[in-house]
């Protein structure tokens, strides 16, 4: 992923076209105006963080579109997380899933993480040795196989590097992805299933969190445009929303950094994001969450590790793809992960309900 770039401090030379400078100024002012308009419309003011003098700012969705719908989890829901690096790393950390499980302790929930680092709404990372279109088709086939009742869709960060020029294509493809995900279940249409109903696949869109690199403002200005597009698509698709872009930045209350490198969330950042997911679901974490979360999260991560080997096995090129003529006979062993994953999930449920591991 490209590093966040700071604007040049040199005076533009005479050979730089005036039009280019005017365009860049217009894009920056538009992004700043968007944030200011959102804050004014929602009565939101900037608040300074208490440590290291870092300013945090809550940015709410624009009044240009209606507010996205709410969402909730029900007993028996089969949940799929779909997205880029943010989602794949959540599978290794388990903070968001752990918090959602704990906040719904009486429900039997199933979680499957299909995150792929560096991915986009076009499934550009999933093609492996094929074109992205084939990776996209395989992704939808896997979602169909898992038969989820609700899918969390988290894209937009990688796409935002194309700036305003890439915005129309991103929105069009995000809308297509939502339609295609709904089509993985019978009766799945935007009209048939908003994020609070039970028919078809319910969708929840997730905006990327802010960049926190020292010189991240230009990156966040571009990212803000993509987050606004995600909010608009959530409204059009009657999907739910988790708006991580509007969450505070800077150190957490304990003084921990929210990211490891200005881009990827740290453990503290994932813990804060998990709280945002729980709030968006209209739930609260249990009073004993701090005491129970460490052991519970280990079980969640172990279950995710087993499922990762189920859907992204080592040497999959030899097992499933163009070299399957060499070791394709080993493909029969991959479904043997299924009972292991199911048993691991039962251990998660048992601990969530205050019992002992089966």
N, C-alpha and C positions, 0 to 999 in steps of 0.2 A: 504494500500500500504506500503511495507517495507520502513523503513527510509534509507536515503543515508548513506553508511558505509565508514569510513575512513580506509585506510590500517593500519595494526598493526605496531607500532613503535618498537616492541620487536625484538631482533635478532632471526632469525629462529633457533630453537633447532636442535640438531643433529638428532632427530628422524623424522624431516620433510624431506621427500624424495627430493633429489636434482632435480629430474625431475619436481616436482610440482613447485619449485622455477623458474626453467628455463621456464616452460610453462607460468607462470604468467608474467615473464619479457617479454616474446615474445609477449603476448597479448597486454601489455602496449605499447611496442615499435611499434607494428603494428598500434595501434590507433593513437599514436603520429605521426608516419610517414605518415599516411593517411592525418591528418590535415595539416602537413607541405607540403606534396605534392600538396594538393588542393590549398593552399595559393600560392605556387610557380607557379603553372600552371596558376592561374588566376591573378597573380600580386597583391595579397591581402596581406597587412601587418597588424600586430596588432596595435591597437590604444588604448591608455589609456583613460579611462573615466575621466572627469574633476572633479568629486566629489568622495570623500571617497577613492581615490586611487585605484578604482576597474578597472581592465583591461578588456576591451571588445575586442572580436575578431570575425571578419566575416569569416566564413568558407563556401566556395562555394563547389558546387558539384564536385566530382572527375573527372579527365579526363579519368578515366577508362571506363566511359560510356558516351554516347552522352548526350547533354543537353536535359532535358524534354521539352515538347512542351508548348506553351503559352495557355492561356485560356481567355475567356471573357464571359460576361453575356449579354443576348439579351432580348429585349422586349418580355414579355410573358413567360420567363423562370420560371420553377418550381424547386426551389432549395431545396435539402435535405442536412443537416449536419449530418454525421454519425460518431460516434467515442466514445471515453472514457470520463473521467472526464473533460478534457479540453473542450469538446463539450457540455456536459450537463451544466457546469457552465457558458458557453457562453450564453445558453438559459436564465439563470437567470440574466446575466449582460447585454447582448444585444449589446456589443460594435462592434463586427465584423459585425453583420447584419445591424446595424444602419449605419455604415460607407459605406457598400456596397450599401445600399438603397440610401444614400445621393449622392454617386458617380455616380449613375445611375438614377437620378431624373426623367428623361423622360420615363423610362421603367416601365412597370407593372410587378413586380417581386413577386413571392410567396416563402416564406421561411418556412421550417418545420424542427425543431430540434429533432433528434432522438438519442441524446447523452445519454449514460448510464455509470455512474461512475464505475470505476474499470474494464471496459470491455476490451476485446481483440478481435483480428481478428477471434477468434473462437466463439465469442458471449458468453463467459463464465459467464458474469453477467446477461445475458438475459434469462437464463433457468428458473429462479424463482424456482419453486419446481420440475422442469423437468431437464433433461440433457441439456447441452449446445447446442447439435444438434437441439433440439426442439426450443430453443430460437433463434438459427440461422435461422431456417425455418420461425419462426414467424416474425423475423426482415425482411427477404426478402419479405414475404407476405405483410407486412406493406409498404415497399418501393414500391412494385408493386401497391398497392392500391393508394398511393400518386401520382404515375405516374410522377416521376421527369424527367426533361430534363437534369439536371446536379446534381451530387452528390459529395460533399466534404467528403473525407475519411481520418480520423485522428486517427491513431493507432500507436503503437510502443513503447510507454513509459513503460507500464506494462510488455510487452513482453521482454523488454531489461534486466529485472532482471535475466533472464536465461543466459545472457552473450553470448559469441560466440557459445556455444553449442546449443543454441536455435535458432540461426540465420537461418539455412536452413529451419526449419519447419515454421518459421514466414514468410519467403519470399514465400514459397509454398502456405501457406494459404492466404496471402495477394493477390497473383495472382488469387487464386480461388475466393476470395471475389470480386475482380474486375470483373472477368468473370461472376459471379453470378449476380452482380448488373447490368451488361450490359444486362443480360438475362431477366431482369424484364420488358423490353420494346421490342416490335416487332422489329426485325432487329437489335437488339443490339449486335454488335460484335466489337472487337477492331479494325478490319479493316474498319468497317462502320462508326465509330464515334470516332474521336479524339476530344480533348477538345475545338477545335475551330469550329467544324462542328455541323450540326443540327440533323443528323440521330441518332437514338438510344439514349442511356444515355451517356452523356459526364461525364468524371471523372476528379477530381482534388485531388491529394494526398497531404496530409499535414504532414510535419515532426514535431515531438515534439520539443518544445522549450527546451533549456538547463536547467539542474539542476543548482540552485544557492545556494545550501546549502554551509556552510563554507568549508566542506570537500567533495565537489562534484566531484572532478576530476576523481576518479575511475568510478563513475556512468556515467559521460559524455563520458568517453572513450568507455564504452560499448554502450551507446546510439548512439554514432557516427557511429558505425557499422550498427545499425538498420536504421539510417537515410540514410546511403549510399545504403542500400538495398531498401528503399522506393524510392529513386531517380532512381535506376535501374529499378524497377518495373514500375515507371511512364513512363520511356522511352519505355519499352517493351509493355506497354499498350496504348501507344500514349495518355497518360493522361497529364493534366496540373500539376503544382506543386506550393505549397506555402511552402517555405523552412524556417520555423521558427527557425530551429536549427542554421542557419547561421546569425540570427539576433543578434545585440549587446546584451551583458549582462551588469549587473551592473545598477545603478540608471538611471532613465530617465533624460532628459534635465532639468526637474523641480526638480530633486533630489529625486523623489519617487522611492521606491523599486518596481521592476518588479514582484516579487512574494510575497506571504504572508508567506511562510514557506520554501522557497528554492525549492519548487516543483510546487505548484499551483499559477497561475497568480493572481496578485492583479488587482484592477481596472486600475491602470497605465499600468500594463503588458498587459491587454486585449486591452487597447487603442493603445498601441504600436503594438500589433499583428494585430489589425484592419487596421492600416496604412500599414502593410506588405501585407495584403490581397488586399487592394486597389491598391498598387503598382504592385503586381503580375498580377492584372487584367488589367494593363495598363491604369489606371484611376487616377484622382486627386480628392481630397476632395474639395468641394465648398468653396469659400472664407468665407462664413458665417457659416461654419460647427460648429465652437465652440459655436456660439450663438444659433444655432438651435438644437444641438445634445442632450442636456439634456432633453428637452421636447420630442423630437422624440424617444429617447432611452426608455423613460418611456412607450410610446405607444408600442414599439417593445416588451418590457418585458411583458406587459400586454397581448399582443397577444400570446406570447410564453407560458404564464401561462395557458391560456385557452386551448391551444393545448396540453399541458402536461396532463391536466385532460382528454382530449379526448383520448390520446393513452396510458396513464398510470394511469387509474382511481384508486382512493382509493378502497381497498377491491376487486381488480381485480380477486383474487383467487375465491371469491364468485360469481363474475359476469360472468367470462369467463372460469375459469380453473376448477380444480377438485372438487370444492365445489359449482359449478354453479347450482346444483340441489336445493340449499338452497335459493339463491337470484338472480339466472340467469334471472328472469323476469325483473330485473332492467336494463338489457343490452339495452333495447329499448331506454333508456334515453341518452345513451352515444352519439349517432349521433346528438343529439340536440345541442352539442357544435359546430357543423360545421358552422351554420350560425353566431354564436357568434365570431368564429375565423375569418370568412370571413369579418365580419363587422369591427373587430379590425384591420385587414390588410388594409381595405379601409381607415381607419383613418390615418394609417401610410403613405399611398400613398398621401393622401390629404395634409398632413403637409409637406411631402417631396417636393411637387410641389408648395409650397408656399401658399396653400389655408388654409381653416379652416376645422376642423374636421366635418365630416358629422353627 
